[in-house]
Each structure stands twice: as structure tokens, then as C-alpha cells.
Amino acid sequence: LGLPALAQDYTPDPAAKPGGSITVTYKDDVATLDPAIGYDWQNWSMIKSLFDGLMDYVPGTTDLRMGLAESYELSEDGLTYTFKLRPGVLFHNGREMTAEDVKYSLDRVTNPATLSPGAGFFASIAGFENAGEGGLSGVTVIDPLTVQVTLSRPDATFLHVMALNFASVVPREAVEAAGDDFGK
């Protein structure tokens, strides 16, 4: 288990071109675009179009693949995941994503003040019970492109949890600038 897991072979459509626009309609209004809060199909489908997490699913399957992480290593005891982030990933504001953003996002979704309906999915991360008091002690930034997550107990679902929208990485400055309107 200590060997690095590499991204599955996945090639985006080679004919895809950047730019342009898309119009998507829904029967009802989307309640929020905040990945820490959105908890229904309509919200999730829109949020998935805007944000990514460390892990993802191969389209149309339940097979995990790398998302914002390019690899991970799991300790022999099954408690510590060390994720290497893909370099050059940019937020909408042009800033490069870092391990600090991953930590901020996990701290935010588990903070009781956020009122995330998905917070409980992260209960196996060390420090979850005190998440509102300075963040998750089990999430450590190693360097700008490496984040380590230590669990308090083995959790066979952990990588799947990291593929949920609740685990999406968001830029702190955008959340703080928008305040309660971040999901709008």
C-alpha cells in the first residue's frame, strides 16, 4: 500500500477547444454553488462543473481516478494519505492552487459554523471532533504541492469521500470576499 497510486489513463476530448459558452437549464433554481453546502442532484451537477477535488470518478462509473491529486501514497498502517497535487492548476482568478487551499477547504467543510450537511463524511480524519477550533489536526501541509491527511481510524471509504463535491477545493480569498454570498 505504500506505493504511489498514479492517475488512470484518461484523455480529454482532443477536439475540445477552450473558450465559448454553454447554456444549461434546470427545472428549478439551483439553491447554492458552494460545494460545502450543496446537497441535492441539481446543486451537485452544477458544483461538479465548477469545482474539483483530490479524487474523482471515471465518467459514468464508480471507478476512482485522480482529480487535483496526481498521486497519493498510503502508509502501511492505512492511516496516512500523502497526496501530491497536480502543478499548474489555476482557480478562476488565475491563482495557482496549493496544499494550503486543500487544507482550508477540508477545515471549512468540517467546521460546524459552515453548517455543511456533508461534514460527517470526514469524521475519520484526525481532529474531526474539534474541527471548529482551529481546523483538522489530521490535515498537514508538507509543501506547496503536498498535503498529508491522517485518519484516526482506518476508513475504506476515504478516497471515495475525497471524490464527493463536499471535498472540492475552493480558494480562501474568494470565499472570504463573497462571505455568505459565496454560493451565489
C-alpha positions in Angstrom: 0.0 0.0 0.0 3.0 2.3 0.3 3.5 2.6 -3.4 2.2 5.7 -5.1 -1.1 5.5 -6.9 -0.9 7.0 -10.4 -3.7 8.6 -12.4 -5.7 6.2 -14.6 -5.3 6.7 -18.3 -7.9 9.4 -19.2 -7.6 11.6 -22.2 -9.9 14.5 -22.6 -11.6 15.0 -26.0 -8.7 16.0 -28.3 -11.2 18.1 -30.4 -12.2 20.2 -27.4 -11.3 23.9 -27.7 -11.0 26.4 -24.9 -13.5 29.3 -24.7 -17.0 29.7 -25.9 -20.2 29.4 -23.8 -22.7 26.9 -22.7 -26.3 27.3 -21.7 -27.7 24.8 -19.2 -31.3 24.9 -18.0 -32.9 23.3 -15.0 -36.5 22.8 -13.9 -35.8 24.6 -10.5 -33.3 27.2 -9.3 -30.0 26.0 -8.0 -30.0 26.7 -4.3 -26.2 27.1 -3.9 -23.0 26.7 -5.8 -21.0 26.3 -2.6 -19.6 22.7 -2.6 -19.6 22.6 1.2 -23.3 23.3 1.3 -25.0 21.9 -1.8 -26.7 18.6 -1.2 -29.1 17.6 -4.0 -28.7 16.4 -7.5 -29.3 19.8 -9.1 -26.7 21.5 -6.9 -24.2 18.7 -7.3 -24.3 18.7 -11.0 -23.6 22.4 -11.2 -21.0 22.3 -8.5 -19.2 19.5 -10.3 -18.9 21.8 -13.3 -17.2 24.5 -11.3 -15.0 22.7 -8.7 -12.8 19.7 -8.4 -11.5 17.5 -5.5 -8.3 15.5 -5.0 -10.1 12.4 -6.3 -12.7 12.0 -9.0 -14.6 9.2 -10.8 -14.1 7.9 -14.3 -17.2 9.3 -16.1 -20.2 7.0 -16.0 -18.6 4.7 -13.4 -17.8 4.3 -9.7 -14.1 3.8 -10.5 -11.9 6.2 -8.8 -9.3 8.2 -10.6 -7.0 11.1 -9.7 -8.6 14.6 -9.7 -6.5 17.5 -8.4 -4.0 15.0 -7.0 -1.6 13.5 -9.4 -0.7 10.6 -7.0 -1.1 9.5 -3.4 0.7 7.2 -1.0 -0.9 5.3 1.8 1.1 4.4 4.9 1.4 0.7 5.9 -1.0 1.2 8.8 -3.7 2.6 6.5 -4.0 5.8 8.4 -1.9 8.4 6.5 -2.5 9.5 2.9 0.0 11.8 1.3 -1.3 13.5 -1.8 0.9 15.1 -4.4 -1.0 17.8 -6.2 -1.0 18.5 -9.9 1.1 21.5 -10.6 -0.2 24.4 -12.6 -3.9 24.1 -11.6 -5.4 27.5 -11.6 -8.5 28.9 -9.9 -10.9 31.2 -11.8 -9.0 34.2 -10.5 -5.7 32.9 -12.1 -4.0 31.9 -8.8 -2.4 28.5 -8.6 -4.0 26.0 -6.3 -1.7 24.9 -3.4 -1.8 22.4 -0.5 -2.9 25.3 1.7 -6.1 25.5 -0.3 -6.8 21.8 0.2 -6.3 22.2 4.0 -8.5 25.3 4.1 -11.3 23.6 2.1 -11.3 20.5 4.4 -11.2 22.7 7.5 -14.1 24.7 6.1 -16.4 21.8 5.3 -15.9 20.3 8.7 -16.2 23.5 10.7 -19.6 23.4 12.4 -20.1 27.1 11.6 -20.2 26.2 7.9 -23.3 24.0 8.5 -22.2 21.6 5.9 -24.6 18.6 5.5 -21.5 16.6 4.4 -19.3 17.3 7.4 -19.9 13.8 8.8 -18.3 12.1 5.8 -14.9 13.4 7.1 -15.3 12.0 10.6 -12.4 9.6 10.2 -9.9 12.5 9.8 -7.9 13.1 13.0 -9.1 16.1 14.9 -12.7 16.0 13.4 -14.3 16.2 16.8 -12.5 19.6 17.3 -12.7 20.9 13.7 -14.2 24.2 14.7 -11.3 25.0 17.0 -8.5 25.8 14.5 -9.1 23.2 11.9 -8.4 19.5 11.4 -5.2 18.4 13.2 -5.0 15.5 10.8 -4.5 17.6 7.7 -0.9 18.9 7.3 0.6 20.9 4.5 4.0 19.4 3.7 4.9 21.8 0.9 3.0 23.8 -1.7 2.1 20.7 -3.7 1.9 18.1 -1.0 -0.8 17.6 1.6 -1.0 14.8 4.2 -4.2 13.5 5.7 -4.0 11.3 8.8 -7.1 9.4 9.9 -8.0 8.5 13.4 -9.1 5.0 12.3 -8.8 3.1 9.0 -11.6 4.1 6.6 -12.0 2.0 3.4 -14.3 4.8 2.0 -11.9 7.7 2.5 -10.8 8.0 -1.1 -14.4 8.0 -2.2 -15.2 10.7 0.3 -12.4 12.8 -1.3 -14.3 12.4 -4.6 -17.5 13.9 -3.2 -18.4 17.5 -4.0 -18.0 18.3 -0.3 -14.3 17.7 -0.7 -13.9 20.3 -3.5 -11.0 22.7 -3.2 -12.0 26.3 -3.1 -9.9 29.5 -3.0 -10.0 31.1 0.5 -9.8 34.6 -0.8 -12.9 34.1 -3.0 -14.9 32.5 -0.1 -13.9 35.3 2.3 -14.5 38.1 -0.3 -18.0 36.8 -1.0 -18.9 35.9 2.6 -22.4 34.4 2.8 -22.9 35.0 -0.9 -20.1 32.6 -1.9 -22.6 30.0 -3.1 -24.3 32.6 -5.3 
